[in-house]
Amino acid sequence: MIPLSTSTLKTESWQRQLADAFNRVEDLLAYLELSDRLEPSMKVASRSFGFRVTRFFASLMEKGNPDDPLLRQVLPMAAELEDTPGFSTDPLEDQAAHQGNGLLRKYHGRALLITTGACAINCRYCFRRHFSYTEHLASPTRWHSLLRQLRNDVDISEVILSGGDPLSLGNSRLGALIEQLQLIPHLKRLRIHSRLPVVLPQRLDHGLAEILDGCRLPASLVLHINHPGEISTELVQALMPLRRQGVILLNQAVLLRGVNDSAEIQIRLAEDLFQAGVLPYYLHQLDRVRGAAHFAVEDERATTLHQAMQTRLPGYLLPRLVREIPGARSKLALPLSQNE
Ligand code: SF4
């Protein structure tokens, strides 16, 4: 991800907190009373993909626990430096799906906009950890031609704001983009994919709620929560205004070895999400990005885990277990044989 430059940081408190995030692995480990766990390879790994963790997300971790599931998602590891066959820098072939101006087309009716390369937290398994944002960014200087592209393609009914994390944009920039999007008559829905509220709930501020409330396009917010320990009281409270105004709240998680690869954790996640007013949407098999092979769970084990969830959860709380295959016309449900 592209680090947020301090020059773009405004005075809003969530932006001050972004500026105050941990950006050195040794500082996070010291905060967690785990300084003795620091290894030189962690610093090497964080040179190839930057280290970034908000203090709020760190506050949800258990001090003194090197196996904390939230810590494992953000801690650079020597394993990231290994080159594993089948793991590439562009696992979903995003670059091939790029149609210019930061617009990606993969599935019928939907257009995904890479609105920013910045994130509040750098997840070590991120499938865009090697993505070249500067060349594939829907930056304001490209909005004019981007909006023309969208206007000219009447097959697009839904726009997905992605990144990076689209909520790392300030409200004025986000509002200006959404204002333009809603003027395109054939657009019917707006979707925002974001992990930012999880790691910094204050981002769900009044200004954002107003933007979505004033938008003619029905909106959904797809959160990225992998573990029940990420559902904080602060997050639940911050989601409340959006729930009240009818924003559809969904979650997509990634199945990660050593983090959430048990039926018990996944069942708890689904139940806690519902309590927070969020429906489990997808449980993704890891995208095979270089540097993240140590997080992979075999398809067979993932399927068994999902079947165990199915026996314990009502259908509306069971996320779809899927894998994204480049070039496929939709995400594919596991086991993959059922798609043949
Ligand atoms: S998974 Fe999402 S929040 Fe995490 S680094 Fe990637 S884009 Fe950013």
Boltz pocket constraint, residues with backbone or C-beta under 6 A from the ligand:
constraints:
  - pocket:
      binder: B
      contacts: [[A, 1], [A, 118], [A, 119], [A, 120], [A, 121], [A, 122], [A, 123], [A, 125], [A, 126], [A, 127], [A, 128], [A, 163], [A, 164], [A, 165], [A, 195], [A, 196], [A, 224]]
      max_distance: 6.0
